[in-house]
């Protein structure tokens, strides 16, 4: 898309960030008749939204049994239902690339967690299945697994198609989506909020920060609330067929699938720890991460041998300090609203959260289950 210029602007709501969460909230606001302007520093979907393979998981990063222990069965069930509704919303917009997600266990403790999660999830209308070693190995094409937890309604999508579909909806509803305009700061006055950009100021009543890992650059709250993590993905050249499912391991730290043409797309977060803070913001792929990802593929699929790469890319994701998304007004700043901290699960929550957040901006109240995600649950130390 052609980058656009900006003159003196005034809008009801300004959305900062043009990834899946930003475009989703812009559309949800515009459909309610709220004047909405979205500003994206690069191009729509250019950041973390395009840095992972597109698995849409059910629930959070931590397995269901851990969330039940931490929050209780009722709240855990509400969170999983939010993600199930989000997945239904995604399916209405684009067709999946792959149907069915299989979480793989390599170690006995992982299998025990899957069994605990399966027992608890079976009490809800979530159609998960516990797979033994034989079935998991046959479906994944890996001799290294000892079992799995299968989600038949899980899907893998093309992130660029989802962002494009949401952007089309938002524009059709009247939202303005401007690319190539970076927001450098937010100033609060007695009358409004002012967004500083290299192209001038934007005056707005409410600002929605949807920049995920970059949110800390716009408000100090996120310096404590969100940890930026460098996600990296790779796409191989065509390889022999192994699986038709979306796969993930290490509780979602690695997620991959094989395209119909044989290419494997793998996304990973696990090796970011080896990169110092200064390297997290480096937009170039990290050699250690690439090496670790190739080693991972060889370990899971030893028959592959040489793994020729076609493309490697990166994106900065935002992980909240407690593992829950940050959706709602910031503490002490009711006009500054967060749509961030999805912990690598933006595809799994953004659409549903966008509808709830837009409803809150319109009416002043948010549906009870989404109150679990309120940033006001956190306090700033010091």
N, C-alpha and C positions, 0 to 999 in steps of 0.2 A: 504494500500500500504506500501511496505517496505521503511523505511527512508533511504536516500542516503547520501553518503559522498561527500565532495567537496575538490578539490585540487586547485592550482592556476588556475584562470579562466580569460578569456577575451571574451567578447561578444559585439555585436553591441548594443543591448538593453537588459537591465536587468529589469525584472518586479518583484516588491516586493509585495507579497500577493497572496494567492492561492484561494481566494473566486471567486464568479461568475464574478466580474469585472476584476480581475487579469487574470483568465484563458481565459476570452473572448478576452482581448487585446493581450495576448500571441498568441492565435490562429490567430487573425486578422493580426498581424505582420508577423508571420511565413508564412501565405498564400501569402504574398507579397514578400517572399524571403529574409526577414530580419532575421539575426541570433538573436535568442531570447532565453534568459535563465530566467526562473521563479523560485523564491525562496520563499518557504512557511515554516514558523516556526513550524507548526504542520503538519496536513494533509490537503489535498485539500478540501475546503468547510467546514472546521471544525469550523470556526468562525461565524460571523453574517449571512453568507449565509445559515446556517442550523438552525438559531434561530427564524425564523418566518415561518408562515404556507405556504407561496408560492403564495399568491395572486399577480396577475399581473394587477395592476390598470392602468387606462388611466390617464396620467397627473401627476401632482405634489401633494404634501400633501395638500396644500390649494386648495379649490374648484375653478373651472374654472372662475367664476365671479370675485373672488378676484384677480386672475392673470391678467384678462383683465383690471381691475382697475389699477393694479400696473404697468403692462408692455405694455398694449394696445392689441387690438384684434389681430393684425397681429402676434406679437411675441407669444402671448398665443396660437394661433392656430398652430404655428410652433412647440412649445413644445409638444402640444398634438399629433401632427402628428409624431414627433420623437418617442413618447411612443407607438403609434399605429404601427409604423414600427417595433419597438423592439418586440412587441408582435407577429407580423407575423414571425419574425425570431425565436422566441422561439417555436412557433407551428411547424416550420419545423424540429425541433430537437427532441422534446419529445411530447407525448400525454398528454393532460391535465387530471387532476384528477376530476375536476369539471368545468362545462361550465356555464358562467353567474355570474356576481358580482352585488350584491345589497347593495347600501349604505342606511343605515337605519336612519330615523329621529325619535327622541324621543321628541323633544321640538319644539315649533312653529318657533323659529329663525332658527333652522336647516332646517326645511321644506321650509322656505322662501329662504334660500341660495340655496337649491336644485332647487327650481322653477326658480330662477335667472340663475343658471348655465344651466338648461335645455333649457331655452329660448335662451341663447347665443350659446350653443352647437348645437342647432337645425339648425343654420345657416351654419354648417360645416357637412361634411360627416361622422359624428360620430353617430352611431345608438343608442343613449341613449333614455330611456323612463322614463317618470314621472309616478310613481305609487301612487295611493291613499291608504288610511289606510287599507281598506279591502284587497286589492291585496297584499300589503306589509306584512300584518300579515299572510295571508295564505301561502305566499311563504317562509317567514322566520321562521314560527312556533312560533312567539313571539307576545303576546297580548300587548306588551308595546310600539309598534311603531305606528306612526301616518302617515307614508308615506315613500317613498323611491325614489331613483334615480337608475334605472336599466341599466346596461351595458351588453347587450347580448353577446358581443364579449369578455368580461372579462373572465379570466381563473384562476384556481388554479392549481399549478404544484407541483411536488415533487422536492424541491431544490437540493437534492443529485443527482437525475437523470440528472438535467440540468448541474450541475458542471461536472459530469462524462462524459456527451456527449460532452461538450466543451473541456474537457481535452483530450478526445480521438481524437477530430478533431485537436487540437493543436499539439499533438504528431505526428499525421499522417502527418502534414504539416512541421514537422521538429523542432518544439520548444522542448526545454528541460525543464521539470517541476520537480523540486527537492523539496522533502519534508523533514521536520525536520531540516531545516537550517534557523535560525533566523538572519535577518539583524539588526545589532546593531547601525550602523551609516553610513552616506554618507559623503565622503570627496571630495571636488572639487580641482583638480590640473590644471595646464596649459595644460596638455595633455589629461586628461580624468577624469572620475569619479571613485572613489574607494569605494566599499561597504565592510564594515567590518562585518565578521561573526566569530563565534567560530571556524570555520573550515578553515579560511584563507580569503584572499581578492578576490574580483571580480572586474576586470577592465572593464569599459563599456563607450560607447560614450553617451548613454542616459539611464536614469533610470525612470521607471514609478512606481509611488507610488500608490498602489492599496490596501492599508491596512485600508481604511475608518476611523473608529473611532480611530485607532491606529496611524494614519498618523502624528499626532503631535509629536510622539516620534522620527520621522525621519527628520523633518524639522520645524524650528520655525514659518514659515508662517502658518502652520496648527493650531498653538496654538491660533491664533485669528480667523482663518477661519472656523474651524470645532469644533463643540461641541460633545464630545462622549456621547452616550446615551445607557443605558443598556436595551436591549430588552429581553423579556422572553417569552417562550412558554410553553404550557402544552398540554398533550395528555391524554384524559380520557380513561377509560375502556368502553366497548360497552354500549351505551345508546339507549333508544327508538328512532326511526327515527323521525326527525323534519323538515329537509330541504335538498334539493339537490343542493342548490346554495352556492357560496362563499359569506359570509356576512361581512360587516364592519360597524363600528359605531364610533361616536366621530371623524368624518373626518379622519378615517383610523387608529386612535390610537389603536383600537381593531379590529382584523380581525380573522375570524374563519370560519370553515366549518365542515361538518360531513362526515366522510368516509362512504363508502358503508357498511362497517361492523358495523357501529354505533358509532365508536369513534369520539369524537369532538377534533379538533386541534385548539387551540386559541393562538394567539400571541398578546402581548400588550407592549406599551411603556408608558402608562399614569402614572403608579405608580413609575416611576423612580425618580420623584422629591422628594419622601420621603427618598431616599437613598442619603447619603452624597457623595461627590466627591471621597472619599477614597473607598467607596463601589462599585462605578461604575466598577472599574477594578477587583472586586472580581469575579472569574469565577464560583462561586457557586450560585445557585438560591437564591433570596431574599425572605424570608418568607412573608414579607408584600406584595410583588408583587404577590406572589402565592395566598395569602388570598384575595387580591383585585380582582384578575382574577376570582376566584371561586365565589365571591360575584357578580361580573358582570354577569357571566353566569346564576346564580340563578335569578337575576333581569330580565334578558331578557327572560329566559325560566323557569318560576316558577314551572312548572310541573316536573322538573327534580328531585327535592328533593336532596338526597345524590349524590355527584359527586365524584366517586372514580377515582383517578389519576393513570395513568400508567407510565408517564414520565414527567419531568420538565427540561428545559434547558435554557441557556442564551447565548447572543451574544452581542458584543459591536458594535453599529452602529455609523455612522458619519453623523451629521446634519450640513450642511453649515450654515453660519451666516445669509444668505439671502434666504434660501430655494431652491436655484438652485444648481444643481450638479457642481462640480469643475473638469472640463475636459480640459486639455491643459497645456502648460508650466507655471511655476510659475513666478511671477513678479521678474525680475532681475536675474533669473536662468533658461535660455532657455533650458538647457540640463536636468533639473529636471521637470518631467511631472506628473501632477495629474490625477488620475482616481478614484476619491473619492467624498465624500460629497453628497451621493445620498438620504439622509434623509429617510432611510427606503424603498426607491423605487429602489433599485439596480436591482431587477428582471425586473423592468419596463423600465429601460434605459440602462443597461450595454452593451447589445449586439449591439445596434445601436450606442452608443457612442464609443464602441471599434472600430467599422469599421471606423468611422469618424476620431478618433484619430490616428489609424494606417495609414490612408491616409495622415494625416498631417505630421506624422513622415517620411513618404516616400517622400512626395512632397513639404513639407514646408507650405502648405496651408490647411485650414479646410473648409468644406462646411459652407456657411453663417449661417444657422440656429443654428449650434453648437457653433458659436462665443458667443452666449448668455451665455454659460457655462464657458467661459474663466476665469481662476483664476485671470487674470490681471484686472478684473473689481473691485477687492478688493484692498484696501491699508492696510498697517500695521500701526496701531496707535503707536506713540512714537518711 
